[in-house]
Amino acid sequence: MFGDLFEEDSPSVSNNQYEKGKKLKTKALEPPAPREFTNLSGIRNQGGTCYLNSLLQTLHFTPEFREALFSLGPEELGSLEDKDKPDAKVRIIPLQLQRLFAQLLLLDQEAASTADLTDSFGWTSNEEMRQHDVQELNRILFSALEASLVGTSGHDLIKRLYHGTIVNQIICQDCENISEKQEDFLDLTVTVKNVSGLEEALWNMYVEEEVFDCDNLYHCGACDRLVKAVKLAKLRKLPPFLTVSLLRFNFDFVKCERYKETSCYTFPLRINLKPFCEQSELDDSEYIYDLFSVIIHKGGCHGGHYHVYIKDVDHLGNWRFHKEESKPDMNSKDLPNGEEIDDPLMILQAILSEEESNLIPVDQLGQKLLNKIGLSWNKTYRRQYGPLRKFLQLHSQVFLLSSDESTVSLLKNCSLQPKSDFQRNDQRVFKTLTSESPGLNDSTTCPHWFDINDSKVQPIKEKDIEQQFQGKESAYMLFYRKSQLQRPPEARANPRYRVPRHLLSEMDAANTELQTGRAECDSANNNFELHLHLGPHYHFFNGALQPVVSQRESVWDLTFDKRKTLGDLRQAIFQLLEFWEGDMVLSVAKLVPAGLHVYQTLDGDELTLCELEIADGEDIFVWNGVEVGGVQIQTGIDCEPLLLNVLHPATSREGEKCQQLIESPHVFPSNAEVGTVFTALAVPAGVILISHAESTGEESWTAIPMEDLKKTFREQGLSNGSSVLIQDSNGDDYSVLTRQGRWSAGPNETNWLQVKNICQLESEEKQVKIAATTNTVLFDIRIEAIKELKLMKELAENSCLRPIDRNGKLLPPVPDSYTLKEAELKMGSSLGLCVGKAPTSTQLFLFFTLGSDIQPGTEMEVIVEETVSVRDCLQIMLERAGLQGCNTERAYAMFWRYFGFNGRDASSSGFPEGAHLVVPASGPFRTPWESAGPDQLCHLSRWRLESRIRPRCPRHCARRRSSPLRGRRGNLRRCCLGRSEVSVCSDMAFVMCHVQG
């Protein structure tokens, strides 16, 4: 435990042996954050070193200890630069402590690192991840430091500041002979159990006398016999700094386990130790001590977390509380819904105050804001206040973020204070809270207490210490200092006081390096590259903007700060382009296969580039906003140029068309009509075919109907690189040769669906063919079929399309929103136009058969909700079959006994869309094993899956058509999918399988 620091025989002078077990460190990509408003530095937690951090902060805020350590120069301690030299005597531990204290005083970083210090202890990464007891660490660290300072002027540093003595006396009642024994201490250990506070514990230890009498007599050396005696203990010598360890952890001998004592245990801010001392003739001021540090443990006896309350004796930190003007509290119910409120601080406070645990994940806070007032943080407040997480960090006086910044809560005593006068720049009136002592209005005269929790440092009031008297989070170590110890005036608010020159120089250089690193990091994080395309260097050619000379000479690369405004960018470009005259318009552009296209004009010179969502590497077109080279430019995504490969038959010298195809690239606006291809190529109107890639890798062509030639290229699904074929409409043979050299069907290929009228309504037509492509939506096909069949328009609201299989059976309806590709319908398929709506996304379409347990009967259909229970589903089926009076419970018990579906819904029971269920007919509902004859046995636990794929059936199945699914209690869908040889299809049907006896 504690690595080499706990080894008593470890050398006090290191010869580079401290690097044993040293872990590899990776250089941070970004410099550490600067100090927060308290102007104090925390210490980073290495994984489990919160106890070490709390003790080190206590030593650092003990000025006498810190300055005594600083007084030891390199001539006594050596230098860290020489630690690798074999003959150099370098005292690593005090040198690393000096360096750490200098960093805590002077280095502008939010938290210092103890990695070098723990390396000097000989700790490995395992030690740094394991938490230990801070009281034990205090003793061992002092012992290791004493051993390291042997032979220097600071050899008595620990003894001079922390060493005290206790005398134990036994007084004979007969001869009054005194037998005494003196003990040294670095800290006083006092009991907590059954004691109300520190003063009572000291009274029991150093005032109360133990009497030896009756059966418990004392043998007096002077009397040489057993006599009555009195035993007592007193404090003989008091140190300048008194450390008190509280015995919070005890052992329960009944339960045989350790536990933490969480009862109330008070301790004073100022204590008079005179009643507990052997000598009391000195002035009272010699016995008065003031509390200046409280190490707090939060958790149980098997683990927890340490942090420390510390009084800033030298006023090094900025002890100030920010509290908004006092006004009545507001509840989130009083917030106006949908109306923008200028002050988001009030809203977030109201939301957090309603949380039961006063804690919420940061990611959910934005959603709760939207739910409460109907306003989004990103759309309403981000432009003015920045990201939500950054806003919470900037208001640390109100919100408390967790160490990993994943959760947020309100700080204690933080009330909701709405403001009547909101300002755009979020200027608030802050009030500096002073001490609770009456008549003291100057904060410099108040005790400055801080809560230092690893990296975080927060100011607290002196009365907050009372909260650590009891509970799972309570005081564990107390540190007092003599009230007579006065600090010199020059040390007040002066972190450079008594710091050695070499450390001052080192910290100044480190601060300069930090500032440089932050500037570079800031530049790297906020600067991005913009590609400026200058309008005078472009001309409009072949449907897009093209560079006049070359792309390289037409584009300028500009590095710019994305936190600056659009107006700043425009001004910077004006300065770069001295030749520019007239208005300057900046637009977002993009390089497409056809050339450069302008999409969006940037407006709002007061907006930052971040707010305009300008990305790194964005292409910016610089022009006058109207024309380029005398040609008016269309902008926007609607007219984005498409580069298409157009194929058309070649023409012979005699003017006749031949089989050879000519392929040439052409550019068309996305919003242009497809029929403009004929005009662009100056060819007579004909047939246009679009290329599609099949799953086999071959290419097929689909003809565009004449009425669709007025649709745009984008509506036809064409994109850059698409191929378009133009054919003569008068030709008899429309077969064309693809680029792979294979023949594929031309416009005479199947590109239609057949729709049959099954609505039982009178119509001149019984079936029609509807032209379609794989991307055609079924809703359009249904509406077109109603028109072609000359049916009533009312059917548009109450009809659906159902595929028809090869046997003429109607399959489940297909949703209107599906395309032919999504519905897996092939060209030439037959569809039935039926009355009734298709099931929604939350409904199931089921087939069921009414029959006996031996012979299935008539097939019927039903639509049920996914959430309906199997019991209710069976009831709906019976009502659909006209069997309302049947014993549903009997049928339910017989049908589902082996699957345990009691109370389940249809979805969780495994019903797929189009499942076929067998429902027992009317009559006495007997279970299969009750009705089975001697030569046959019907098992509900055996089912056959009848589908398009029929695997080989095992020999015990009578019909041998498909594999039976052996009964398992549970989910039908799980039963099906559990067998890899079974293919579950959308038209599956479940029927009972009879087995020979």
Disulfide bonds with the S-S distance in Angstrom:
none
